[in-house]
Amino acid sequence: MAGASGSEIRDLTQAERELAVPVLIDSFTGIYRWHAKRTLRSISRVRGAWSGEELAGVSMLEFLEPPVGYVYYIAVRLAHRRRGVARRLLDDALELFGQHGARVVFAAAEEDNTASLRLFTERGFRLTEPKEQGWREGGLGAWGLRSRMMVVSGEVLLGLRLHPEPPVE
Ligand SMILES: CC(C)(COP(=O)(O)OP(=O)(O)OC[C@H]1O[C@@H](n2cnc3c(N)ncnc32)[C@H](O)[C@@H]1OP(=O)(O)O)[C@@H](O)C(=O)NCCC(=O)NCCS
């Protein structure tokens, strides 16, 4: 997929994933960096946004259940920030999830990460409440999924509904 400024977004092969390590070093510290690197190697899908030969940013994506997509991480190299790379990665992720039947997409963000919160909310994500109606009932409550998303203290869970729940037979 070619972006407006000529960048390309495509899957990274297992070998190419190592090229994303500098992106993660620019983007995370401490336990998050460790976890992001581990996820990079184990997750089913890593998308890379290329600026010519250089990897400008990555997204790490997983289906938690067939109808539930999860954006584990979006990260952009410092030198490429505020040029719409993350927005294009998010749009690409939403398109992919939608094509593969996702009805709901979740993403976690640190509650004070303004950049991340704005990125997701401007694409229609909203904060979910731990006790709200579950995603199978038409809400965005992540019943049964929170532990797999590893949402930790200090983070909020954002959700977006792509498609309504099918009617119960
Ligand atoms: C969050 C992050 C991915 C944004 O990447 P980016 O390519 O610079 O973002 P974009 O240029 O696509 O910005 C899209 C929108 O996000 C918001 N945004 C991005 N950076 C922002 C910042 N520093 N402050 C406030 N809002 C910001 C804005 O709404 C922006 O739209 P605008 O430029 O029209 O105002 C990047 O800052 C990053 O890698 N941070 C560290 C890792 C991280 O926190 N990832 C997110 C959680 S996994």
The ligand as an ORCA input file, in Angstrom:
! r2SCAN-3c Opt
* xyz 0 1
  C       2.671      7.790     19.080
  C       3.514      7.725     17.801
  C       3.405      6.299     17.247
  C       2.978      8.739     16.790
  O       3.717      8.593     15.576
  P       3.744      9.731     14.447
  O       4.079      9.095     13.148
  O       4.594     10.839     14.895
  O       2.209     10.206     14.427
  P       1.452     10.912     13.205
  O       2.350     11.914     12.570
  O       0.844      9.884     12.329
  O       0.322     11.687     14.013
  C      -1.061     11.341     13.939
  C      -1.790     12.093     15.026
  O      -1.412     11.583     16.316
  C      -1.351     12.674     17.255
  N       0.025     12.900     17.673
  C       1.141     12.322     17.178
  N       2.241     12.757     17.849
  C       1.794     13.622     18.779
  C       2.436     14.373     19.796
  N       3.763     14.336     19.992
  N       1.667     15.149     20.608
  C       0.344     15.195     20.452
  N      -0.346     14.499     19.497
  C       0.395     13.723     18.685
  C      -1.882     13.888     16.530
  O      -3.283     13.896     16.663
  C      -1.458     13.563     15.100
  O      -2.198     14.287     14.156
  P      -1.674     15.750     13.670
  O      -0.227     15.609     13.341
  O      -2.536     16.026     12.478
  O      -1.910     16.654     14.843
  C       5.008      8.082     18.088
  O       5.052      9.285     18.826
  C       5.756      6.999     18.849
  O       6.337      6.082     18.254
  N       5.761      7.080     20.195
  C       6.421      6.102     21.046
  C       5.705      4.755     21.000
  C       4.260      4.851     21.435
  O       3.939      5.495     22.414
  N       3.375      4.174     20.673
  C       1.936      4.200     20.892
  C       1.447      3.165     21.811
  S       1.869      1.518     21.375
*
